[in-house]
Amino acid sequence: MQQANTNIVIRNPFGTMDVPMPDDADVMDYAATGTLSGDAADGNAAPWASVAAPSDPLEGVWASRWNGGADPTIVGDTPEAWKEGRAEVRVAGGRIYLRFDWDNGRRHGLIDAAQEGARLVGKYINLTNPAIMRPWVGLVVNAARIDGSFPNGRLDFRR
């Protein structure tokens, strides 16, 4: 009998499944065209979350929301509807990790991104349904706002 390889190394600081190939060609192609203004007209500019004052400019507790796809596990959901939840941001190994949930914590996602100044470039994986992965770009506007987009819609963070 052969023993299974148990020497699995996980990159992300949450101990969950890693985002496979977070810098692949799909991510780079999307990053080349995906832009976020970070201005007052952006859909994430108006405050929509209430999270305690940050102790770190990036790491810590955030609120999240996404649209651009209908979650078939949520009755009546539409692509235009915002799916809100909690999030946590951690920095490890020179990368930014954003773990978030929605549907009252029943669904989870993870973003693994490289930071290029205020810009974040990476990929999202749906931890509840890992077949769903999308390129994602973000813009750290300030310590209370990260604007984000993926090819189908938005995935933003506030505190």
Residue pairs with C-beta under 8 A, 6 or more apart in sequence:
10 16
10 17
10 18
11 18
11 92
11 93
11 95
11 112
12 18
12 19
12 90
12 92
12 97
12 99
12 110
12 112
13 90
13 92
13 97
14 88
14 90
14 97
14 99
14 110
16 99
16 108
16 110
16 127
17 110
17 125
17 127
17 130
18 110
18 112
19 110
19 111
19 112
19 122
19 123
19 124
19 125
19 133
20 123
20 125
20 133
21 27
21 123
22 95
22 112
22 113
22 114
22 122
22 123
23 114
23 121
23 122
23 123
24 123
26 123
26 135
27 121
27 122
27 123
27 135
27 136
28 121
29 135
30 135
30 136
30 137
30 150
30 151
31 121
31 135
31 137
34 135
34 137
34 149
34 151
35 137
36 42
36 137
36 138
36 139
36 147
36 148
36 149
38 118
38 139
38 141
38 147
39 45
42 147
43 154
43 156
44 141
44 145
44 146
44 147
44 148
44 154
44 156
44 158
45 145
47 144
47 158
48 63
48 65
48 158
49 62
49 63
49 65
49 84
49 158
49 159
50 63
51 61
51 62
51 63
51 158
51 159
52 61
52 159
54 60
54 143
54 144
54 159
57 143
58 89
58 91
58 96
58 140
58 143
59 89
59 90
59 91
60 88
60 89
60 159
61 86
61 87
61 88
61 159
62 86
62 87
62 88
62 89
62 98
62 100
62 146
62 157
62 158
62 159
63 84
63 85
63 86
63 87
63 157
63 158
63 159
64 84
64 85
64 86
64 87
64 98
64 100
64 101
64 102
64 155
64 156
64 157
65 82
65 83
65 84
65 85
65 102
65 154
65 155
65 156
65 158
66 82
66 83
66 102
66 109
66 153
66 154
66 155
66 156
67 79
67 80
67 81
67 82
67 83
67 153
67 154
68 79
68 150
68 152
68 153
68 154
68 155
69 79
69 152
69 153
70 77
70 78
70 79
70 81
71 77
71 83
71 102
71 103
71 107
73 103
73 106
73 107
74 83
74 103
77 83
79 152
79 153
83 102
83 103
83 107
84 102
85 100
85 101
85 102
85 103
85 104
85 105
85 107
86 100
86 101
86 105
87 98
87 99
87 100
87 101
87 157
88 98
88 99
88 100
89 96
89 97
89 98
89 146
89 157
90 96
90 97
90 99
91 97
94 114
95 112
95 113
95 114
95 115
95 122
96 111
96 112
96 113
96 114
96 115
96 120
96 122
97 110
97 111
97 112
97 113
98 110
98 111
98 113
98 138
98 146
98 157
99 108
99 109
99 110
99 111
100 108
100 109
100 110
100 111
100 157
101 107
101 108
101 109
102 109
106 128
107 126
107 128
108 126
108 127
108 128
109 124
109 125
109 126
109 127
109 128
110 124
110 125
110 127
111 120
111 122
111 123
111 124
111 136
111 138
111 148
111 155
112 122
112 123
112 125
113 120
113 121
113 122
113 123
113 136
113 138
114 120
114 121
114 122
115 140
118 139
118 140
118 141
119 137
119 138
119 139
119 140
120 136
120 137
120 138
120 139
120 140
120 146
120 148
121 136
121 137
121 138
122 135
122 136
122 137
122 138
123 133
123 134
123 135
123 136
124 133
124 134
124 135
124 136
124 150
124 155
125 132
125 133
126 132
126 133
134 150
134 151
134 152
135 150
135 151
136 148
136 149
136 150
136 155
137 148
137 149
137 150
138 146
138 147
138 148
138 149
138 157
139 146
139 147
139 148
140 146
141 147
143 159
144 158
144 159
145 156
145 157
145 158
146 156
146 157
146 158
147 154
147 156
148 154
148 155
148 156
148 157
149 155
